């Protein structure tokens, strides 16, 4: 199903899955990407249920949330996944099987996120974001800063893991 592309009538693409369909439109690089997960059928005695799936700022690729999105659509929800942040993620969903190109995309995504963490202004400029940015000059990180951040994250994740294991006895 294709509709003429314009701001009022975007071009929609359809991907058929086993018990649902994925409709997608827009472009990650333009910041107007959206996916809609739609179940093939809903019970006749119930009203359609819709979820707008809002997600973290840096993780705007639907593949990061795919298992949860599939779980929701399997329960009969229509799930709208918007991404209005400019990014270099690929637009169409990837094939289901794990192959070399998928691994390369994951490595590329990790590289983009690392670059954004190190120097967010440079990544923003490389995506062609319009407008000027007012900020102070960022210093280049050094090895000591990387080690300190790594240790801090390790401690935080360790504490979270210990806390979860205390309360989760299954």
GROMACS elastic network, one bead per residue, 0.5 to 0.9 nm:
[ bonds ]
;  ai    aj funct       b0    kb
    1    11     6  0.86573   500
    1    12     6  0.66842   500
    1    13     6  0.63128   500
    1    14     6  0.65205   500
    2     5     6  0.86265   500
    2    10     6  0.87781   500
    2    11     6  0.56686   500
    2    12     6  0.54053   500
    2    13     6  0.62803   500
    2    14     6  0.84237   500
    3     9     6  0.66357   500
    3    10     6  0.64956   500
    3    12     6  0.62139   500
    3    13     6  0.88053   500
    4     9     6  0.61694   500
    4    10     6  0.63601   500
    4    11     6  0.55851   500
    4    12     6  0.86545   500
    5     8     6  0.80710   500
    5     9     6  0.56240   500
    5    12     6  0.83795   500
    6    10     6  0.50567   500
    6    11     6  0.75087   500
    7    10     6  0.59471   500
    9    12     6  0.88480   500
   10    25     6  0.66985   500
   10    26     6  0.72312   500
   11    24     6  0.84754   500
   11    25     6  0.59488   500
   11    26     6  0.74482   500
   12    23     6  0.64043   500
   12    24     6  0.56309   500
   12    26     6  0.80355   500
   13    22     6  0.81153   500
   13    23     6  0.55423   500
   13    24     6  0.53319   500
   13    25     6  0.63487   500
   13    92     6  0.87164   500
   14    21     6  0.67573   500
   14    22     6  0.57311   500
   14    24     6  0.66568   500
   15    20     6  0.88454   500
   15    21     6  0.56860   500
   15    22     6  0.50579   500
   15    23     6  0.64384   500
   15    24     6  0.83373   500
   15    93     6  0.85889   500
   16    19     6  0.82385   500
   16    20     6  0.66086   500
   16    22     6  0.65364   500
   16    23     6  0.88045   500
   17    20     6  0.52623   500
   17    21     6  0.54738   500
   17    22     6  0.74873   500
   18    21     6  0.80373   500
   18    40     6  0.87756   500
   19    38     6  0.89455   500
   19    39     6  0.62639   500
   19    40     6  0.56195   500
   19    41     6  0.80864   500
   19    73     6  0.87565   500
   19    74     6  0.76103   500
   20    37     6  0.69535   500
   20    38     6  0.55159   500
   20    41     6  0.80632   500
   20    70     6  0.88342   500
   20    73     6  0.72213   500
   20    74     6  0.78957   500
   21    36     6  0.81020   500
   21    37     6  0.58984   500
   21    38     6  0.52677   500
   21    39     6  0.63919   500
   21    40     6  0.68619   500
   22    35     6  0.66505   500
   22    36     6  0.56375   500
   22    38     6  0.63351   500
   22    39     6  0.88642   500
   22    93     6  0.89707   500
   23    34     6  0.82931   500
   23    35     6  0.55875   500
   23    36     6  0.50232   500
   23    37     6  0.64999   500
   23    38     6  0.77543   500
   24    33     6  0.73977   500
   24    34     6  0.56323   500
   24    36     6  0.62391   500
   24    37     6  0.87437   500
   24    91     6  0.84791   500
   24    92     6  0.76325   500
   24    93     6  0.88986   500
   25    32     6  0.79381   500
   25    33     6  0.57859   500
   25    34     6  0.55648   500
   25    35     6  0.66372   500
   25    36     6  0.89746   500
   25    91     6  0.84476   500
   25    92     6  0.89070   500
   26    29     6  0.89736   500
   26    30     6  0.75857   500
   26    31     6  0.77932   500
   26    32     6  0.50652   500
   26    34     6  0.63064   500
   26    35     6  0.88516   500
   26    91     6  0.78950   500
   27    30     6  0.52822   500
   27    31     6  0.62551   500
   27    32     6  0.55817   500
   27    34     6  0.81545   500
   27    83     6  0.89303   500
   27    86     6  0.85327   500
   27    87     6  0.89795   500
   27    90     6  0.84570   500
   27    91     6  0.60582   500
   28    31     6  0.50524   500
   28    32     6  0.63350   500
   28    33     6  0.52168   500
   28    34     6  0.86944   500
   28    60     6  0.87658   500
   28    61     6  0.86445   500
   28    83     6  0.70890   500
   28    84     6  0.76233   500
   28    85     6  0.72312   500
   28    86     6  0.56173   500
   28    87     6  0.53693   500
   28    88     6  0.63405   500
   28    89     6  0.61899   500
   28    90     6  0.71595   500
   28    91     6  0.61989   500
   29    32     6  0.79733   500
   29    33     6  0.83821   500
   29    85     6  0.80711   500
   29    87     6  0.50406   500
   29    88     6  0.56050   500
   29    89     6  0.75795   500
   29    90     6  0.88132   500
   29    91     6  0.87618   500
   29   127     6  0.69674   500
   29   128     6  0.87145   500
   30    33     6  0.76519   500
   30    84     6  0.80807   500
   30    85     6  0.80203   500
   30    86     6  0.57426   500
   30    87     6  0.79207   500
   30   127     6  0.88831   500
   30   129     6  0.89867   500
   31    83     6  0.64358   500
   31    87     6  0.71779   500
   32    82     6  0.77117   500
   32    83     6  0.63095   500
   32    84     6  0.50313   500
   32    85     6  0.75733   500
   32    86     6  0.79689   500
   33    81     6  0.85527   500
   33    82     6  0.61591   500
   33    83     6  0.51554   500
   33    84     6  0.63872   500
   33    85     6  0.85199   500
   33    86     6  0.89692   500
   33    91     6  0.76182   500
   34    80     6  0.71943   500
   34    81     6  0.55880   500
   34    83     6  0.58274   500
   34    84     6  0.80843   500
   35    62     6  0.80581   500
   35    79     6  0.80896   500
   35    80     6  0.59194   500
   35    82     6  0.63702   500
   35    83     6  0.84869   500
   36    78     6  0.70077   500
   36    79     6  0.55770   500
   36    81     6  0.60955   500
   36    82     6  0.84338   500
   37    69     6  0.75918   500
   37    70     6  0.80770   500
   37    72     6  0.89205   500
   37    73     6  0.64255   500
   37    77     6  0.81241   500
   37    78     6  0.56495   500
   37    80     6  0.64883   500
   37    81     6  0.80299   500
   38    41     6  0.85049   500
   38    73     6  0.65421   500
   38    76     6  0.81060   500
   38    77     6  0.72231   500
   38    79     6  0.67452   500
   38    80     6  0.87650   500
   39    42     6  0.69777   500
   39    73     6  0.57178   500
   39    74     6  0.69593   500
   39    75     6  0.85379   500
   39    76     6  0.59032   500
   39    77     6  0.69608   500
   39    78     6  0.65714   500
   40    76     6  0.87146   500
   41    44     6  0.87410   500
   41    76     6  0.75782   500
   42    45     6  0.85547   500
   42    46     6  0.72729   500
   42    47     6  0.80805   500
   42    48     6  0.70253   500
   42    76     6  0.59543   500
   42    77     6  0.85579   500
   43    46     6  0.55900   500
   43    47     6  0.80943   500
   43    48     6  0.87757   500
   43    76     6  0.82920   500
   44    47     6  0.79487   500
   46    49     6  0.86626   500
   48    76     6  0.77135   500
   48    77     6  0.70403   500
   48    78     6  0.73834   500
   49    76     6  0.70956   500
   49    78     6  0.60788   500
   49    79     6  0.85781   500
   50    76     6  0.89549   500
   50    77     6  0.55356   500
   50    79     6  0.58635   500
   50    80     6  0.75228   500
   51    72     6  0.87073   500
   51    77     6  0.67526   500
   51    78     6  0.62049   500
   51    80     6  0.61295   500
   51    81     6  0.85656   500
   52    78     6  0.85184   500
   52    79     6  0.59133   500
   52    81     6  0.61832   500
   52    82     6  0.77255   500
   53    69     6  0.84796   500
   53    79     6  0.65211   500
   53    80     6  0.58393   500
   53    81     6  0.50635   500
   53    82     6  0.72454   500
   54    80     6  0.86604   500
   54    81     6  0.68241   500
   54    82     6  0.71465   500
   54    83     6  0.84843   500
   55    58     6  0.86479   500
   55    59     6  0.70620   500
   55    60     6  0.67434   500
   55    65     6  0.87666   500
   55    81     6  0.84429   500
   55    82     6  0.87264   500
   55    83     6  0.85910   500
   56    59     6  0.54137   500
   56    60     6  0.67372   500
   57    60     6  0.65004   500
   57    85     6  0.76527   500
   58    61     6  0.87416   500
   58    85     6  0.86019   500
   58    87     6  0.89722   500
   58   113     6  0.69973   500
   58   116     6  0.86555   500
   59    62     6  0.82601   500
   59    64     6  0.70135   500
   59    65     6  0.89755   500
   59   113     6  0.85026   500
   60    63     6  0.86942   500
   60    64     6  0.78401   500
   60    82     6  0.83938   500
   60    83     6  0.59296   500
   60    84     6  0.85329   500
   60    85     6  0.73930   500
   60    87     6  0.79880   500
   60    89     6  0.83345   500
   61    64     6  0.59096   500
   61    65     6  0.77852   500
   61    83     6  0.78426   500
   61    87     6  0.88016   500
   61    89     6  0.65236   500
   61    90     6  0.83352   500
   61    91     6  0.88075   500
   62    65     6  0.54711   500
   62    66     6  0.60369   500
   62    69     6  0.83547   500
   62    81     6  0.73554   500
   62    83     6  0.87692   500
   62    93     6  0.79290   500
   63    67     6  0.82710   500
   63    93     6  0.74979   500
   63    94     6  0.81057   500
   64    67     6  0.81758   500
   65    68     6  0.55405   500
   65    69     6  0.61074   500
   65    70     6  0.86921   500
   66    69     6  0.50274   500
   66    70     6  0.60540   500
   66    71     6  0.84910   500
   67    70     6  0.52403   500
   67    71     6  0.61906   500
   67    72     6  0.87724   500
   68    72     6  0.62406   500
   68    73     6  0.87180   500
   69    72     6  0.52118   500
   69    73     6  0.62965   500
   69    74     6  0.85747   500
   69    79     6  0.71301   500
   69    81     6  0.88459   500
   70    73     6  0.52246   500
   70    74     6  0.60296   500
   70    75     6  0.86928   500
   71    74     6  0.51081   500
   71    75     6  0.64777   500
   72    75     6  0.51706   500
   72    76     6  0.67797   500
   72    77     6  0.56545   500
   72    78     6  0.78826   500
   72    79     6  0.72859   500
   73    76     6  0.50843   500
   73    78     6  0.60971   500
   73    79     6  0.66902   500
   74    77     6  0.72322   500
   83    86     6  0.80030   500
   86    89     6  0.89104   500
   86   124     6  0.83243   500
   86   127     6  0.70295   500
   86   128     6  0.89476   500
   86   129     6  0.78078   500
   87    90     6  0.88155   500
   87   112     6  0.86857   500
   87   124     6  0.88580   500
   87   127     6  0.69841   500
   88    91     6  0.87775   500
   88   109     6  0.81407   500
   88   112     6  0.80102   500
   88   127     6  0.75151   500
   89   105     6  0.82047   500
   89   108     6  0.87923   500
   89   109     6  0.70852   500
   90    93     6  0.75813   500
   90    94     6  0.83398   500
   90   105     6  0.83296   500
   91    94     6  0.87900   500
   93    96     6  0.88019   500
   94    97     6  0.85966   500
   94   102     6  0.73266   500
   95    98     6  0.78057   500
   95    99     6  0.86830   500
   95   102     6  0.82565   500
   96    99     6  0.89584   500
   97   102     6  0.85275   500
   98   101     6  0.82265   500
   98   102     6  0.61823   500
   98   103     6  0.74200   500
   99   102     6  0.54152   500
   99   103     6  0.65283   500
   99   104     6  0.88493   500
  100   103     6  0.50980   500
  100   104     6  0.62089   500
  100   105     6  0.86777   500
  101   105     6  0.61900   500
  101   106     6  0.87044   500
  102   105     6  0.50124   500
  102   106     6  0.62891   500
  102   107     6  0.86797   500
  103   106     6  0.51043   500
  103   107     6  0.62384   500
  103   108     6  0.85082   500
  104   107     6  0.50987   500
  104   108     6  0.60257   500
  104   109     6  0.85444   500
  105   109     6  0.60278   500
  105   110     6  0.85766   500
  106   110     6  0.61776   500
  106   111     6  0.84991   500
  107   110     6  0.51334   500
  107   111     6  0.61327   500
  107   112     6  0.87083   500
  108   112     6  0.62441   500
  108   113     6  0.87004   500
  109   112     6  0.51108   500
  109   113     6  0.62500   500
  109   114     6  0.85572   500
  110   113     6  0.51265   500
  110   114     6  0.60501   500
  110   115     6  0.85267   500
  111   114     6  0.50654   500
  111   115     6  0.60961   500
  111   116     6  0.85377   500
  112   115     6  0.50760   500
  112   116     6  0.61223   500
  112   117     6  0.86490   500
  112   123     6  0.77981   500
  113   117     6  0.61841   500
  113   118     6  0.86486   500
  114   117     6  0.50621   500
  114   118     6  0.61943   500
  114   119     6  0.85536   500
  115   118     6  0.51167   500
  115   119     6  0.59256   500
  115   120     6  0.70097   500
  115   122     6  0.81549   500
  115   123     6  0.67258   500
  116   119     6  0.53189   500
  116   121     6  0.76861   500
  116   122     6  0.76559   500
  116   123     6  0.56979   500
  116   124     6  0.80390   500
  117   120     6  0.59629   500
  118   140     6  0.77751   500
  118   141     6  0.70492   500
  119   122     6  0.56482   500
  119   123     6  0.68117   500
  119   124     6  0.89662   500
  119   138     6  0.75471   500
  119   139     6  0.89082   500
  119   140     6  0.79986   500
  119   141     6  0.89633   500
  120   123     6  0.52989   500
  120   124     6  0.61777   500
  120   125     6  0.86849   500
  121   124     6  0.50833   500
  121   125     6  0.61971   500
  121   126     6  0.86280   500
  121   133     6  0.80424   500
  121   138     6  0.88211   500
  122   125     6  0.51063   500
  122   126     6  0.61361   500
  122   127     6  0.87623   500
  123   126     6  0.50027   500
  123   127     6  0.63422   500
  123   128     6  0.88398   500
  124   127     6  0.53497   500
  124   128     6  0.67245   500
  124   129     6  0.58080   500
  125   128     6  0.51932   500
  125   129     6  0.57776   500
  125   130     6  0.82960   500
  126   129     6  0.76117   500
  129   132     6  0.86951   500
  135   138     6  0.84525   500
  138   141     6  0.88479   500
  141   144     6  0.81779   500
  141   145     6  0.61101   500
  141   146     6  0.70842   500
  142   145     6  0.54258   500
  142   146     6  0.64612   500
  142   147     6  0.88686   500
  143   146     6  0.50918   500
  143   147     6  0.62118   500
  143   148     6  0.86559   500
  144   147     6  0.51593   500
  144   148     6  0.61749   500
  144   149     6  0.86450   500
  145   148     6  0.51024   500
  145   149     6  0.61170   500
  145   150     6  0.84575   500
  146   149     6  0.52533   500
  146   150     6  0.60457   500
  146   151     6  0.85927   500
  147   150     6  0.50427   500
  147   151     6  0.60886   500
  147   152     6  0.85352   500
  148   151     6  0.51856   500
  148   152     6  0.61074   500
  148   153     6  0.85809   500
  149   152     6  0.50833   500
  149   153     6  0.61020   500
  149   154     6  0.85215   500
  150   153     6  0.51881   500
  150   154     6  0.61046   500
  150   155     6  0.86763   500
  151   154     6  0.50121   500
  151   155     6  0.62166   500
  151   156     6  0.86406   500
  152   155     6  0.52056   500
  152   156     6  0.62201   500
  152   157     6  0.86365   500
  153   156     6  0.50567   500
  153   157     6  0.60126   500
  153   158     6  0.83106   500
  154   157     6  0.52344   500
  154   158     6  0.59067   500
  154   159     6  0.85449   500
  155   158     6  0.50079   500
  155   159     6  0.61307   500
  155   160     6  0.86001   500
  156   159     6  0.52048   500
  156   160     6  0.62398   500
  156   161     6  0.86119   500
  157   160     6  0.50438   500
  157   161     6  0.60460   500
  157   162     6  0.85857   500
  158   161     6  0.50479   500
  158   162     6  0.61560   500
  158   163     6  0.85661   500
  159   162     6  0.51140   500
  159   163     6  0.60804   500
  159   164     6  0.85582   500
  160   163     6  0.51032   500
  160   164     6  0.61311   500
  160   165     6  0.85719   500
  161   164     6  0.51964   500
  161   165     6  0.61179   500
  161   166     6  0.86665   500
  162   165     6  0.51202   500
  162   166     6  0.62350   500
  162   167     6  0.89103   500
  163   166     6  0.52639   500
  163   167     6  0.66461   500
  163   168     6  0.86163   500
  164   167     6  0.53853   500
  164   168     6  0.57987   500
  165   168     6  0.50587   500
  165   169     6  0.67499   500
  166   169     6  0.68497   500
